[in-house]
Amino acid sequence: MARVLAAAGNIFFSLLLGAIALAFVAVQWPETMESILNMASGVKEHLTNTGLAPKYNVWIKFLIGEQQLVFMGFVIVTRILLAMLIALIFYLFTGRSQN
């Protein structure tokens, strides 16, 4: 049960910290955020120009937006950093890896 709660907590905090990181970058470095959004636009264009049939491609265009891609990227980076931090704390307190 503790592992389930830890995994759920990791997901929750990574979403929260990802949103905070996104807002921080947007406020502190708007030029960087603009270039990140432009890259996300390029990824969306690449994904929607794969030659899929229109009945499938419509859903890709509808479900994938630049903002969602950018937020997903921030959340993934936050999850990786959070996992590394938790592993480091676990190692420091127990002296062994989590495996």
C-alpha atoms as one frame of an Amber mdcrd trajectory, in Angstrom:
protein
   0.000   0.000   0.000   2.879   2.352   0.757   4.247   1.901  -2.766   0.880
   2.810  -4.286   0.675   5.945  -2.158   4.254   6.853  -3.036   3.549   6.437
  -6.758   0.357   8.478  -6.523   2.176  11.146  -4.551   4.924  11.248  -7.167
   2.351  11.769  -9.915   0.489  14.449  -7.959   3.589  16.392  -6.952   5.132
  16.141 -10.413   1.955  17.619 -11.921   1.948  20.404  -9.348   5.670  21.122
  -9.613   5.520  20.873 -13.419   2.819  23.545 -13.508   4.833  25.738 -11.144
   7.978  25.263 -13.258   6.056  26.108 -16.430   4.672  29.289 -14.885   8.099
  30.229 -13.519   9.771  29.827 -16.911   6.955  31.742 -18.627   7.271  34.671
 -16.191  11.051  34.776 -15.832  12.067  33.882 -19.407   9.213  34.600 -21.828
  11.529  34.326 -24.849  12.527  30.826 -23.787   8.888  29.857 -23.312   8.074
  31.212 -26.755  10.815  29.094 -28.317   9.601  26.030 -26.389   6.077  26.634
 -27.709   7.464  27.012 -31.228   9.273  23.683 -30.885   6.045  22.093 -29.644
   4.289  23.503 -32.697   6.890  21.807 -34.877   6.342  18.504 -33.060   2.589
  18.837 -33.579   3.099  19.544 -37.289   5.349  16.493 -37.568   2.811  14.268
 -35.813  -0.127  15.479 -37.894   1.691  15.162 -41.223   2.406  11.448 -41.014
   0.042  10.507 -43.828  -2.609   8.936 -41.635  -6.135   8.679 -42.933  -8.199
  11.796 -42.139 -10.485   9.846 -39.799  -7.461   9.274 -37.510  -5.541  12.470
 -38.193  -8.492  14.607 -37.087  -8.233  13.108 -33.601  -4.503  13.726 -33.418
  -5.034  17.373 -34.370  -7.886  17.655 -31.885  -6.175  15.979 -28.937  -2.617
  17.272 -29.314  -2.004  20.953 -28.731   1.180  22.894 -28.246   0.244  23.787
 -24.685  -0.376  20.157 -23.757   2.951  19.082 -25.245   4.829  21.774 -23.335
   3.076  20.943 -20.056   3.736  17.232 -20.612   7.424  17.992 -21.139   7.636
  19.988 -17.925   5.857  17.222 -15.999   8.172  14.527 -17.404  11.271  16.528
 -16.460   9.807  17.161 -13.015   9.056  13.448 -12.526  12.617  12.534 -13.468
  14.084  15.124 -11.091  11.700  14.097  -8.306  12.613  10.415  -8.745  16.319
  11.261  -8.634  15.820  13.346  -5.493  13.841  10.591  -3.780  16.471   8.001
  -4.737  19.218  10.239  -3.361  17.360  10.812  -0.093  16.643   7.082   0.231
  20.305   6.287  -0.392  21.509   8.861   2.136  19.212   7.572   4.880  19.579
   3.841   4.265  22.969   3.529   2.590  21.638   1.256  -0.171  19.740   1.571
  -3.429  15.986   1.052  -3.680  16.260  -2.206  -5.639
